[in-house]
Amino acid sequence: YACYAIGKDVQAMKAVVGEEALTPDDLLYLEFLSKFEKNFISQGSYENRTVFESLDIGWQLLRIFPKEMLKRIPASTLAEFYPRDSRH
């Protein structure tokens, strides 16, 4: 949720300074924010997603960022889940 919170901050900053003034990292956070809201939060009322499917979506979204930017996730967890594909 840290990435989401940063994305919301960047979205507010974009409204003030414009997208051209944002850094490449800021743009990653905006992409994450958009896809998180569309693909993760906006689960349809008839969509019956399992916890594992939700985790797969979460990892797909986190892969927007280079591994080096995901500093809050333990290295062992990143090593196990970051390279995975949800089609395992």
C-alpha positions in Angstrom: 0.0 0.0 0.0 3.0 2.3 0.2 3.2 2.3 -3.6 -0.5 3.2 -3.7 0.0 6.1 -1.2 3.0 7.4 -3.1 1.0 7.2 -6.3 -1.8 9.3 -4.8 0.8 11.9 -3.8 2.2 11.9 -7.3 -1.3 12.3 -8.8 -1.9 15.3 -6.6 1.5 16.8 -7.5 0.8 16.2 -11.2 -2.3 18.3 -10.9 -0.2 21.2 -9.7 3.0 20.9 -11.8 1.9 18.9 -14.8 3.0 15.5 -16.1 6.0 17.0 -17.9 7.6 17.9 -14.5 7.4 14.4 -13.1 10.4 12.1 -12.8 10.5 8.6 -14.4 9.9 7.1 -11.0 6.9 9.4 -10.5 5.5 8.1 -13.8 5.9 4.5 -12.6 3.9 5.3 -9.5 1.2 6.9 -11.6 1.0 3.7 -13.8 0.9 1.6 -10.6 -1.9 3.7 -9.2 -4.0 3.5 -12.3 -3.6 -0.2 -12.7 -4.0 -0.9 -9.0 -7.4 0.9 -9.0 -8.5 -0.7 -12.2 -7.3 -4.3 -11.7 -7.1 -4.8 -8.0 -9.5 -2.5 -6.1 -12.3 -2.6 -8.7 -13.1 -6.2 -8.4 -16.5 -6.7 -9.9 -19.4 -7.7 -7.7 -19.7 -11.0 -9.5 -16.0 -11.7 -9.6 -15.1 -14.4 -7.2 -11.4 -14.0 -6.9 -9.3 -16.3 -4.6 -6.7 -14.9 -2.2 -4.1 -16.5 -4.5 -5.5 -14.8 -7.5 -5.4 -11.5 -5.6 -1.8 -12.1 -4.6 -0.9 -12.8 -8.3 -2.5 -9.6 -9.4 -0.6 -7.7 -6.6 2.7 -9.2 -7.8 1.9 -8.4 -11.4 1.4 -4.8 -10.4 4.5 -4.6 -8.3 6.5 -5.8 -11.3 5.8 -2.3 -12.8 8.7 -1.2 -10.6 12.3 -2.3 -10.9 13.1 -4.7 -8.1 15.5 -2.2 -6.6 12.6 0.2 -5.9 10.8 -2.3 -3.8 12.8 -1.7 -0.6 10.0 -2.6 1.9 9.8 -6.2 0.7 12.4 -8.6 2.2 15.0 -9.8 -0.3 14.0 -13.4 0.2 10.3 -12.6 -0.7 11.4 -10.7 -3.8 13.7 -13.5 -4.8 10.8 -16.0 -4.6 7.9 -14.0 -6.0 9.1 -11.1 -8.1 10.4 -13.2 -11.1 7.3 -15.5 -11.1 4.7 -15.4 -13.8 1.1 -15.9 -12.8 0.7 -18.7 -15.3 2.6 -21.2 -13.1 
